[in-house]
Amino acid sequence: MSPSYRVSVIESITGMAEMAKPWNDLLLESRSNSIFLTWEWLYTWSECFLEPDRRLFILLVHKDDELIGVAPWCIRRSRSYGLPMKKVEFLGVPETGSDYLDVFAKRGKEKEVARQIYRHLQSAKSRWDALALQDIPADSLFLLHFLNQADEDGKYAELHPGPYSPSVSLPATVEAFMAQLSPNRRQQFLRHHRILKRSGEVTHRVRLAEEIGPALKEFYRIYERRWGGSEGLFRFLEKFISRSAGEPRIRFDMLSVNGRDIAGLVHLRYGPTLSMYLMGVDHSFDKSISIGNILVGLSIEKGIVDGFSRYDFLRGDEDYKFHWSNDGKRAVHLYLYGRKAAPLSWAAGRFVKAIAKILIR
């Protein structure tokens, strides 16, 4: 290893707490800049969801005294065919559905960061049995250079397709946005909006930091009625909202008729991007129209007025997302196995399932 580079490991929540500023400063300089990789998001996730079967395994890459790379990982203990196994995974999943997870690096240093992290993993084989890195953007430079390093070393790595995240590039005006939609999408949105207005006074409310508490409770009532079992997720959101109060990262969009809330969206605000994170709809109100799509359209219009240049639907291939979108990103899953019984049995099990799919079809 080059003497000017060093890799250190954060294994405690206390150590992670001290990294807020250098972490976010580096993220802003990186090509991987995303709200899901911010210190606030991942530290809050660690507070809420780290259990005894998970331990922080955050790798920091320094060149001399400069931080140039962060691998936001943990090690999860599990079992494979009865054998204990330690898997390296990203922080932030699966409880909060984080997208665009990546090892982020200073621009121009991605190759060296990948090389240093690969070498560190090979020198610390007793710490882990397998890498299971899910939802990495397919265009990640870390992924490219890490796979090249593994190939040069003669290692076997697997790539599997992950979720697709549709998005739409937003023009400067609402009129231009409506013009870029397909005629069917534009006409359906306007027609459903007109039908909804016949039910009474339609109100679209947007709430930020100063009204975030009541807004969260209003949205929770709608969301819980539809999906249930989301107490942990909303505790996470409460903490994240509090931690990022200085620069509000959450926006609530609520749609009501005659004062009755019938739909809500939780948006994430980060840089020029507004992302649709959670949706809740009261399906008992009117099943003849798509209330959720009405709120999506109104939210995008408000996003344009507020100066956002991209609306991200995040992971998921639901049809309605593609009716609005004109762009998107594919994620992939990376698997790398150690030469031990547990990861090899896990790899064999995955291979057998793949063969079975081929034979069945």
C-alpha positions in Angstrom: 0.0 0.0 0.0 1.3 3.4 -0.9 2.6 5.1 2.2 0.7 8.3 1.5 -2.7 6.5 1.7 -4.3 5.0 4.8 -7.6 3.3 5.6 -9.2 3.6 9.0 -12.4 2.0 10.4 -15.2 3.6 12.4 -17.0 0.9 14.5 -18.9 3.0 17.0 -21.7 5.5 16.8 -19.6 7.9 18.8 -16.9 7.8 16.2 -19.5 8.4 13.5 -20.9 11.3 15.4 -17.6 13.2 15.1 -17.6 12.9 11.2 -20.5 15.1 10.3 -18.7 18.0 8.7 -15.8 16.2 6.9 -18.4 13.6 5.7 -20.7 16.1 4.2 -18.0 18.2 2.8 -16.5 15.3 0.9 -20.0 14.2 -0.3 -20.6 17.6 -1.8 -17.3 17.2 -3.7 -18.1 13.7 -5.0 -20.0 12.4 -8.0 -22.2 10.4 -5.7 -23.8 13.3 -3.9 -27.3 12.2 -2.7 -29.5 12.8 0.3 -29.3 9.1 1.1 -25.5 9.4 1.7 -25.6 12.5 3.9 -24.3 12.1 7.4 -27.7 13.2 8.8 -29.5 10.4 7.0 -27.1 7.6 7.7 -26.3 8.6 11.3 -30.1 8.8 12.0 -30.6 5.4 10.4 -27.7 4.0 12.6 -29.4 5.5 15.7 -32.7 3.9 14.9 -31.9 0.6 13.3 -28.5 -0.7 14.4 -29.2 -3.9 16.3 -26.9 -6.4 18.0 -26.6 -8.3 14.7 -25.2 -5.3 12.9 -22.0 -3.4 13.7 -20.6 -0.3 12.0 -17.9 -0.9 9.5 -17.3 2.5 8.0 -14.1 2.8 6.0 -12.3 6.1 5.7 -9.6 6.6 3.1 -7.1 9.4 3.7 -4.4 10.7 1.5 -1.9 12.1 4.0 -4.3 14.1 6.2 -7.0 14.7 3.6 -10.2 12.6 3.7 -10.8 11.4 0.1 -13.2 8.4 0.4 -15.9 7.0 2.7 -17.5 3.5 2.5 -20.7 3.8 4.6 -21.0 0.1 5.6 -21.9 -2.1 8.4 -21.3 -5.9 9.1 -24.4 -7.9 9.6 -24.3 -11.3 11.3 -26.6 -13.9 9.7 -26.7 -17.6 9.0 -26.5 -19.4 5.7 -27.6 -23.0 5.7 -27.0 -23.1 9.4 -23.6 -21.6 9.2 -22.8 -18.2 10.8 -21.9 -15.5 8.2 -20.7 -11.9 8.3 -21.9 -9.8 5.4 -20.7 -6.3 4.6 -23.8 -4.2 3.7 -24.6 -0.5 3.2 -26.0 1.6 6.0 -29.5 2.8 5.2 -31.2 -0.4 4.1 -33.6 -2.0 4.1 -35.7 -0.1 6.7 -35.7 3.3 5.1 -35.5 2.3 1.4 -32.4 4.4 0.7 -31.5 4.7 -3.0 -28.3 5.6 -4.8 -26.0 4.0 -2.1 -22.4 4.2 -3.0 -18.8 4.5 -1.8 -18.2 8.2 -2.3 -14.8 9.8 -3.1 -13.2 13.1 -4.0 -13.6 13.8 -7.7 -10.7 12.3 -9.6 -9.7 10.0 -6.7 -12.4 7.3 -7.3 -9.9 4.8 -8.7 -7.4 5.1 -5.9 -10.2 5.0 -3.2 -11.6 1.8 -4.8 -8.1 0.3 -4.9 -7.3 1.2 -1.2 -10.7 -0.2 0.0 -10.2 -3.4 -2.0 -6.8 -3.9 -0.6 -8.0 -3.2 2.9 -10.8 -5.8 2.6 -8.3 -8.4 1.3 -6.0 -7.7 4.3 -8.9 -8.0 6.8 -10.5 -11.2 5.5 -11.2 -12.4 9.1 -13.6 -9.5 9.6 -16.1 -10.4 6.8 -17.3 -13.4 4.8 -19.2 -11.7 1.9 -19.9 -8.3 0.4 -23.6 -7.8 -0.3 -23.7 -4.2 -1.6 -27.2 -3.4 -2.9 -28.6 -0.6 -4.9 -25.4 0.9 -6.2 -26.0 3.2 -9.2 -25.0 1.3 -12.4 -22.8 4.3 -13.4 -20.9 4.4 -10.1 -17.1 4.9 -10.6 -16.4 3.1 -7.4 -18.2 0.1 -8.8 -16.3 0.2 -12.0 -12.9 0.5 -10.4 -13.7 -2.1 -7.6 -14.8 -4.6 -10.2 -11.6 -4.0 -12.3 -9.5 -4.5 -9.2 -11.3 -7.8 -8.3 -10.9 -9.0 -11.9 -7.2 -8.1 -11.9 -6.9 -10.1 -8.7 -8.7 -13.1 -10.2 -11.6 -12.8 -7.8 -15.2 -13.8 -8.7 -17.8 -11.0 -8.3 -21.5 -11.1 -9.2 -23.6 -8.3 -10.5 -27.4 -8.5 -10.4 -29.9 -6.0 -11.7 -31.4 -3.8 -9.0 -34.4 -1.3 -9.0 -34.9 1.4 -11.6 -35.6 5.0 -10.4 -37.6 7.0 -12.9 -37.2 10.8 -12.9 -38.2 13.8 -14.9 -36.1 16.9 -15.9 -38.0 20.0 -15.0 -38.1 23.0 -17.3 -38.2 26.6 -16.1 -42.0 27.0 -16.3 -45.1 25.0 -15.5 -46.4 25.7 -19.0 -43.3 24.2 -20.6 -43.6 21.1 -18.3 -47.2 20.5 -19.3 -46.3 20.9 -23.0 -43.6 18.1 -22.6 -46.1 15.6 -21.3 -47.8 13.1 -23.6 -51.3 14.3 -24.6 -52.9 11.4 -22.7 -51.1 12.2 -19.4 -51.8 15.9 -19.7 -55.5 15.4 -20.5 -56.0 12.8 -17.8 -54.4 15.0 -15.1 -56.4 18.1 -16.0 -59.7 16.0 -16.3 -59.2 14.3 -13.0 -58.4 17.6 -11.3 -61.6 19.1 -12.7 -63.6 16.1 -11.5 -62.1 16.4 -8.0 -63.0 20.1 -7.8 -66.7 19.1 -8.2 -66.5 17.4 -4.8 -65.8 20.7 -3.1 -63.0 23.0 -2.2 -59.7 21.4 -3.2 -56.6 22.5 -1.4 -52.9 21.6 -2.0 -50.8 22.5 1.0 -47.0 22.5 1.2 -45.4 22.3 4.7 -41.7 22.7 5.6 -39.8 23.0 8.9 -42.0 25.4 10.8 -45.1 23.1 10.4 -43.4 19.8 10.2 -44.8 18.2 13.4 -48.5 18.6 12.5 -47.8 17.7 8.9 -46.1 14.5 9.9 -49.1 13.5 12.1 -51.5 14.3 9.3 -49.6 12.2 6.8 -49.1 9.4 9.2 -52.8 8.9 9.6 -53.3 8.5 5.9 -50.2 6.3 5.4 -50.8 4.0 8.3 -54.4 3.4 7.2 -53.1 2.1 3.9 -49.8 0.4 4.8 -49.6 -0.2 8.6 -46.5 -1.3 10.5 -44.5 1.9 9.9 -43.8 3.2 13.4 -40.0 2.7 13.1 -39.9 4.5 9.8 -41.8 7.5 11.2 -39.5 7.6 14.3 -36.6 7.8 11.9 -38.3 10.7 10.0 -38.9 12.6 13.2 -35.3 12.4 14.2 -34.0 13.2 10.7 -36.3 16.2 10.5 -35.0 17.4 13.9 -31.4 16.9 12.9 -31.7 18.7 9.6 -33.9 21.6 10.9 -31.3 24.2 9.9 -31.7 23.2 6.3 -35.1 21.5 5.8 -34.7 18.3 3.9 -38.4 17.2 4.1 -41.4 18.7 2.4 -45.0 17.5 3.0 -47.6 17.9 0.3 -51.2 17.4 1.4 -54.3 17.3 -0.8 -57.6 17.9 0.9 -61.3 18.4 -0.1 -63.5 20.5 2.1 -60.9 20.2 4.9 -60.6 16.4 4.7 -57.1 15.1 3.9 -57.3 12.6 1.1 -53.7 12.2 0.0 -50.2 13.1 1.1 -46.6 12.9 -0.2 -43.4 13.1 1.7 -40.7 14.7 -0.5 -37.0 14.9 0.1 -35.3 18.2 -0.8 -31.7 18.1 -1.7 -29.9 20.5 -4.1 -31.8 20.9 -7.3 -33.7 17.6 -6.8 -37.1 17.0 -5.3 -37.7 13.3 -4.6 -41.0 11.5 -3.9 -40.3 9.4 -0.9 -43.6 8.2 0.5 -47.2 8.4 -0.7 -50.4 7.9 1.2 -53.9 8.0 -0.4 -57.3 7.7 1.1 -58.8 5.2 -1.4 -62.2 5.4 0.2 -62.7 8.9 -1.1 -63.3 8.5 -4.9 -62.2 5.4 -6.7 -63.2 6.8 -10.2 -60.1 9.1 -10.4 -56.4 8.8 -9.5 -56.1 11.1 -6.5 -52.4 10.2 -6.1 -51.6 11.3 -9.7 -53.4 14.6 -9.1 -51.2 15.3 -6.1 -48.1 14.2 -8.0 -48.9 16.7 -10.8 -49.6 19.5 -8.4 -46.4 18.7 -6.4 -44.3 18.8 -9.6 -45.8 22.2 -10.6 -45.0 23.6 -7.1 -41.5 22.2 -7.4 -41.0 24.0 -10.7 -42.2 27.3 -9.1 -39.8 26.7 -6.2 -36.8 26.3 -8.6 -36.2 22.6 -8.6 -34.8 21.2 -11.9 -35.3 17.5 -11.3 -38.2 15.4 -9.8 -37.1 11.9 -8.8 -39.7 9.1 -8.2 -37.0 6.9 -6.6 -37.1 3.2 -6.9 -40.0 1.4 -8.4 -41.5 0.5 -11.8 -45.1 1.5 -11.1 -46.8 2.5 -14.3 -47.8 6.0 -13.1 -44.1 7.0 -12.6 -43.3 6.4 -16.3 -46.3 8.5 -17.3 -44.6 11.5 -15.8 -40.9 10.7 -16.3 -38.5 11.2 -19.1 -35.3 9.9 -17.5 -34.1 7.5 -14.8 -31.3 5.4 -13.3 -30.7 1.7 -12.9 -29.1 0.3 -9.7 -27.2 -3.0 -9.4 -26.3 -5.4 -6.6 -22.7 -6.4 -6.1 -21.7 -9.7 -4.4 -18.2 -10.8 -3.5 -17.6 -14.0 -1.6 -14.8 -15.0 0.8 -13.3 -18.5 0.7 -15.2 -19.9 3.6 -18.0 -22.4 4.0 -20.8 -20.0 4.8 -20.4 -17.6 1.9 -19.7 -20.4 -0.5 -22.9 -22.2 0.6 -24.8 -18.9 0.2 -23.3 -18.4 -3.3 -24.1 -22.0 -4.2 -27.7 -21.5 -3.1 -28.1 -18.4 -5.2 -26.6 -20.2 -8.2 -29.0 -23.2 -7.8 -32.0 -20.8 -7.7 -30.8 -19.2 -10.9 -30.4 -22.6 -12.6 -33.9 -23.6 -11.4 -35.4 -20.5 -13.0 -33.7 -21.3 -16.3 -34.9 -24.9 -16.2 -38.5 -24.0 -15.2 -38.8 -21.5 -17.9 
